[in-house]
């Protein structure tokens, strides 16, 4: 799935539908993107 988007240079509707679960807007300057996959770089709550 990921290799088909390897050359992407902008966020298209297809990319957004594939990877983004939801976008939460909490203010004019704050947003949170909830991904459809686990963030392998997020180490919160893990023992290192």
Beta strands, then each sheet from edge to edge (+ up, - down):
strand 1: 20-25
strand 2: 31-35
sheet 1: 1+ 2-
end
